[in-house]
Amino acid sequence: MATQDLIRPTGDYNKLYCYQKAEAMFDITFYFSNKYLKIGDRTIDQMQQAARSGKQNISEGYSRAGTSLKTAITLIDVAKSSLIELHDDYRDYLRTRGHQQWEENSKEWLAMRNLGSKHNDSAFYMELVKVRPPETIANMVICLQKQTDFLIAQLLKSLGKQFLEEGGFHERMYRMRVEERTKGKGV
């Protein structure tokens, strides 16, 4: 194992589809909560923090994967949980206001699922939400969250597999030190 293998390259988290979708959900949530919730409503802060936590924990977790897969997995799992919390806030919004949540496989759900499979750019979604009613926006975010949840699960699975195959940072450090000592002794 070469010295450069001690710290793994992680790549750019901005290129992760799950991060891009989480960023879009944060931007939509910031817009939505400020426009459609009453000033002073604690839900504003809670929704914004859940959306922010989802986005930020993906970026921090993925960045930490170079030195600690354990930390990366933990942070990305926190992101997953935060976005589930956001999902529930949007479901609560719909339910408490008497709006329908789109049924799985309804024409609206399928149309949004299709959009979500083609677009990850926040600017694209912001153009859509500015001309949609709040119940449509809430349903859009619910669909995006479900897609993001799937992508995060795949990322966690990949990081978990990598951890099982390569071990953690301390294990790699130990193996590399032993290899260096063995080389130095000419064994």
Secondary structure, DSSP 8 states (H G I E B T S, - for coil): --GGGSS-----GGG-HHHHHHHHHHHHHHHHHHHHS-TT-HHHHHHHHHHHHHHHHHHHHHHHTTT-HHHHHHHHHHHHHHHHHHHHHHHHHHHHTT-----TTSHHHHHHHHHHHH---HHHHHHHHTTS-HHHHHHHHHHHHHHHHHHHHHHHHHHHHHHHHH--HHHHHHHHHHHHHHHHHT-
